[in-house]
Amino acid sequence: MTLIKSISGIRGTIGGKPGDNLTPIDAVKFAASYGIWLKEYSKKEKLKVVIGRDARLSGEMIQNLVVSTLVGLGIDIIDLDLSTTPTVEIAVPLEKVDGGIILTASHNPKQWNALKLLNERGEFLDAAQGAKILEIAEKEDFNFSEVDHLGEINKNDSYIDIHIDEVLNLSLVNADTIKKAKFKVVVDGVNSTGGIAIPKLLNELGVEVVKLYCDPTGHFPHNPEPLKEHLSDICKLVVEEEADFGIVVDPDVDRLAFISNDGEMFGEEYTLVACADYVLGKTKGNTVSNLSSSRALRDITKKHSGTYEAAAVGEVNVVTKMKENKAIIGGEGNGGIIYPESHYGRDALVGTALFLMLMAEKGGTVAQLRASYPSYFMSKKKIQLTPELDVDAILKSMAEKYKDEEISIIDGVKIDFPDNWVHLRKSNTEPIIRIYTEAKSQTEADALADRIIGEIMKIAGI
């Protein structure tokens, strides 16, 4: 069992001993640390925070602990209860509050939960802010409010509907255009809040919905990470129902994957590619994804005369780069769509609406759309090293070896070859180098990864 403390929040498995797992004591401690930090950061006497959660089994318990802790610090709460990550993100600025907490472990199994922390813009904290909260937690220097100054709790269970209204009001979303296409879509909500939000959005857009695992019980019917090996049920049902396509989200609804009409994966990497294709076809501009995302986004951006930039891995890094480059759409290759006209956060509802607009205007099938995009294949492997090895020195040697190629060292080492690329990243918690490659065939991607692994092992003397 595990407790992981990082600059983006605290994540761990439920139960066990404090400090080793995400226990009630740890939830209180880190909620208090966030509250203390927020008081120092905002320099305001009276604060208000939005809190929402996904449907996982521990959600209500963790929510009660976090809410009560912040109330004990004199902070008012807007409690969204069952919600989604992007719903909480949009609620923060709409409610003009000082911050937000999302209680979700994203794609992790049901044993996990987490506190994800937001600033006053509804965006994830940066590294310095996250480090400060960890420092406060380590010191445990908490000063709670006296009885006359406790915070108040206000419940608002309408925010998924408000979120949907925000999506429908986007300039590139036209409900009538989508309704005329008369789509039929299967939705796998992995028995979390996506089973509430995505069907509601589709109903508003006149889409016929076939629900699969859309009861928000928190009993995930399969591994909740939306990867091919976990999605055999929806792949089969799309074909049986003769649906136009399928939609899969993770438990907190910030990752989005599609199933083509033939029951095959559209590919998580291509969620962003397709949405960017639609947006760039309507609005000239730039795009951003992280260094480990598909080259297909770069190709599509160039096709539309835009400029593509790569950011270090991590949503906060992608958002920073998007702001620097004034990108009109961006995200991550795990199915995370960031559309600044809505907000700077990954949002499966926004991605769904943009994809429906693309399909409604293009016509044809989803399988045909996928075939029209540049075809790339990825390999993801890792090397287990011994603790005494200097991983940074190994990565530096690899960068030197390929110095005549296009190199990025903003996040590990990425080497861009003319027809493929490799990205090497070290783990912050164990002596591992992760190797991501992409090429025009799976065989080539795997072969490139194996070649690089051999070169690293030679440098390491293994």
N, C-alpha and C positions, 0 to 999 in steps of 0.2 A: 504494500500500500504506500501511497506517495503524497507528499505535500510539496508543491512547486511554487516558490516565491519568485516573482519576476517584476520587471518594471511595468508590465501591463496588468498586473493584478495578482491574485492568489488562486491557485487551482490545486485540487487534490481529491482523493477518494474519501468517501464518507465513513466515519467510524474510527476506532482505534485510539491511539494516544495523541494528546495535544503536541503539536510541533512535528509529528510524523505524518499526520493525516489532516483532512479538513474536518475538524471536530467543531462543536458549538463554541468552544473557547477560542479556536483560531478564527472563526467567522466573526466573533465579537471583537477580537483584537484588531483584525485588519479593517473592519468597518469603522472602528474608533480611530484608527490611524488615518484613514481617508478623511473622516470628519474633522480631525485636528488639522490635517494638512489644508483642507478646504477653507477652514477659518483663517489660517495664516495667509493663504494664497489670495482669497477674495477680499480680505481686510474689511469685511462687513460684520455687523453685530448680529444680524438675523439672516439665516440661510435657509434655502429650500432645495431639496434634492428629489429627482424622479427615480423611482425604483420599479423594475419589471423583471419577470422571470420566464424561463421556458417551463415545460410541463414535467421535467424530470422528478422522480419520486421524492428527492430530498428538497425540492424547491420551496415548498411551503415552510418547512422547518428553518431553512437558511434565511428565507425572506423575513420571518418573524424575528429572528435574532438580529439581522442587519437593521431592520426598521426600528426595533426597540433600542438598539445601541445608538443610532443617530438621534432618535427622540431624546435619549438620555443626555446627549450633547447639546440639546436645545435647538436641533435642526428640524424644520418642518419637512414633511414627506408627502409627495404625491405618489400614491401606490397604484400602479397600473395592473398589478397582479399578473395573470397570464398574459404574456406579451411576446415580442420578438426583439432581437438586438436592434435592427434598424428602426423599429417603432419607438423604442426608448430614446434612440439617438435623435429622432425628429421631435420627440416630445420636449426635450431639454430646451431648445431655442424657442419652440412655440409657446411653452409655459413661462419663458423668461426666468428660468431657475438657475441655480449656481453650479449644478453638476448632476451626475446620474450614475447609477449602478445597475448593471445587468447581471442577473444571477443565472449563469449558464456555463456549462463546460463545452459548449459548441458541439463538435462532432464526436466528443469522447463518449464511451459507454455509460450506462446508467449509474455505475458506482461513483462517477465523478460529479463534481460541481465546482463552481468558480465565482469569484467576484471580479467583474470587468468594470473598470473605472473610467468615467467620462468627465471632461471639463465643461465649462459653461457653454461651449458651442456644440455639445453633444458629440465630441470627438475624443478618441482615446488619448490618454496622457502621454507626454513625451518622456524620453528616458530620464531626464533630470527630475521631473515631477514624480515619476514612479520610484526612483531611487530615494527621494525624500520620504515617501510614505513607508518604504521598507525600513528606513532609519528610525522613523517614529515608532514603528512596530517593535523594533529591536529594543528601544529604550523603555517602552511601555510607560511613557510619561503622559498619562491621561488625566484630564481634569473635567469631570462631568458636571452638568448643570444642577442647580438646586431646584426644588420642587415647583417654584413659581415660574421657572424659566424653561421647563421642558418643551420639546417640540410637539407639534400637532400632526395628525395623520388625516389626509384627505384621499379617499379612494376615487379613482376614475377608470372605469372599465370600458370606456368608449374609444380608446386610442388606436386600436386596430382599425376601426371604422374611419377615424380621422386620418390615419396613415393611408388608407385606400383612397380617400378623397384627395389627399395630396398627390398621389400617383396619377389619378384621373385628371388632375389639373395641370400636369406637365405639358409643356408646349408641343412635344413630339408624340403625345398620346392622344388618339382620337377614338373614343369608345364606339362611335357609330361605324367607323371603318372596320374595327374588330368584330362588331356584332354582325355586320354583313357577310363576313367570311364564314360564319356558322361553324366554328371549330368545335371539336370534341376532344377533350384532354383528360388523361388519367393523372391523378395527383397522389403521390406517396408522401404523407406528412410525418412519417416515422413516429406516429402517435405523440406528437408534440404540437407546439403552437402553430407550426406551418399548416397543420390540418385544419386550423381555424382560418388563418389569414389568406392562404392561397385560394381555397375554394370561394371565399367571400369576394375576393378581387375578381376572380373569373366570372362569378355570377353577375357582378356589376358590368362586366364587359360582354355579356351575352354568350359566354362559352358554356357548352354542355360539359358538366364535370362528372367524372367517374372517380369516386373516392376509394383510396386504398390506405389503410392505416392512418386515418385522419381523426381518431378519437384521442384527445389530449390526456391520456392516462399516465404517460411517462413510462409505460412498459414498451420499450423499443422492440419491434418485432424482428429486427435484424441489426447488424452493426450500423450505427447511425451515420458513419462517414459515407457520403454518396459516391462510392466507387463501384465499378462494374461487378466485382465479385460479390457485392452485397445486394444487388438489385435484380435478381432473377425474377422475382414475383411481378414487378411492374413491367419488366421487359416482355414477359409472357402476356400480361393483361392488356397491354397496348395493342398487341396483335389480335388477341381474342375479341376485343371491343371494337376493332377496326377504327381506333382513335387516330387523330392527326398526329399526336405525339404525347409523351409523358413528361411530367414535371416532378423532380425530386429535390427536396430541401433537407438541410440538416436540422437538428432540434431547435436552434435559435434563429433560423431562417435568414442567414447572411450568405449562405452558399447555395448555388443553384445549378442543377444539372438537368439535361433534357434526354429523353429517350426518343429516337426517331420512329417514324411510323412503321418501320420494318422490325421493331423490337431491339435494335442495336443502339448502343450508347452514341449519342451525338458527340460526347467528349467534353469533360469539364473545362478543358483548356479552350474549347471553342465556344463556350457560353459568352465569354467576353469578346471574342472575335466577332460573333454574329451581332451582338448588341452594338459594338463599335461600328460595324459595317453599316447598320441602320442609321446611327447617329451621325457619322461622318458623311453619309450620303445626303443628309439634310443640312448639316452645319459644318463649315470648314473649321478645322482645328487640330489639336495635338492629342496624343494618347500617352499613357504611362502604364507599365505593369512591372512586376518585380523581375529580378535577374533570372529566376528559375521558371518563368512563364514562357509559353510558346512563341517562337519567332513568327508565327502566323499573324499575330497582332501587328507586328512591324510591317509585314507585307501588305496587310489590308490598309494600314495607315498611309503607307506610301502610295498605294493605288488611289487613295482619295486626296493626295497631295498634302498630307499632313506630316508632322514630325513625331517620331516615336522616341521615348526615352525610357531607360530601365532604372529602377530604384532597388535599393537593398530590400531583402525579404522582410516582410512585416507590414501590416496595414498602415501603421503610423508613418513609415518611410515612404510608402506609395503616395499617401495623402500629401506629405511634405513636397515630394517631387511634382505632383500634379499641380499644387499651388504655384511652385516656382515656374513651371512651364506653361501655366494657364491651360492645362489639358481639359478637354470638354468631356472626356470619358476615360476611365482607367479601371484598374483593379488587379486581381490576382488570378493565376491560372487554375485555382481551385474552385472556380465558379463564382468568384466574388466580383460583383459589378459595383463600381463607384461612379455615380453620375452627379456631378456637383450642382446641377440645376435643382436637384432634390436635396442632397446633403452629402457630406464627405464621409460616407460609411458604406460598407458592402451591404447590398439590399436586394434580396431575391424578389421582392414585389416589384421594384422598379425594373429589374432585369426581365421578369416575366412579361410586363407590359410592353417593353421595347421589343422583345422577341416576337410577341404577337403582332405588333405593328409591322415588323419586317416581313413576317410570313403573310400577313393580310395583303400587303402591297406587292410582294414578289410573286405570290402564287406558287404552285408546285408543291412538292412534298418536302418534309424536313430532311429526309434522306438525300434528296436532290440538292438541297441547300448545302448540306454538309459536304457533298461531293464537289461542290463548286469552289470550296476554299482550298488554299494550299495545304497539302497533306504532310504532316509531320508526326513523328513517333518518338516517345520518350522512354528513357530507362532511368530508374532510380535505384541506386545501390549504395552500400556503405562499406567502409573498412574499419574493423576493430583494431585499434593500436594499443600498445602497452603504455601505462601511465607515464613512464619516464621519457617517452619520446616527445620532442618539441614539435607540436603540430604546426605552429606558426612558421617555423623554419622549413618544414616540409612544403607548406603552401608557397612560401617565398621561393623555394627552389623550383617549383613547378612554374611559377610566374616567370622566373628567369629563363627557364628552358624554352618557353614559348613567347619570349619577348618580342619576336618579329610578327606575331599574330595580334589581333585586336584583343586587348586585355582590359578587364575591369577588376579592381581590387577594393571596391567600396564595401563588399560583403563576401569575404573569402576570396576566391580567384575564379573569374569567369573567362574562358578562352573562346572567342568567336572565330571559328574557321569559316571558309567560304560556304561550305555546304552543311555544316553542323556546328554544335557548340557543346562545351562541357562546363559545369559549374561545380566548384569544390567548396564546401562549407564545413567548418569544424563545429562540433557540438560544444555548448558552453558548460555541459554537466558531465561529460564522459569523453574518454580519448577515442573519438570517432570522427572520421571524415566522411561526409555524405557526398555522393557523386551523382549529379544529375546530368544527363545527356539528352540531346535531341538531334534527330536526323530524318532523312526522307524514307527510311524503312526501319522496322523494329530490329531487324538483323544488324543494320548499320549502327543504330543507337546502342544496342547491347555490346557490339564489338568495340565501339569507341570507349564505353565505360570499362570494359575488361582491359583494354589497352592502357588506359589511364591508371587503373588499379595496379597493374603490373609495374608501371613507371613509379608510382608512389611507393610501392613495396620495395623496389630496388633502391630508391633514395633513402628509405627508412632502414634498409639493411635487413628486411624481414625475409 
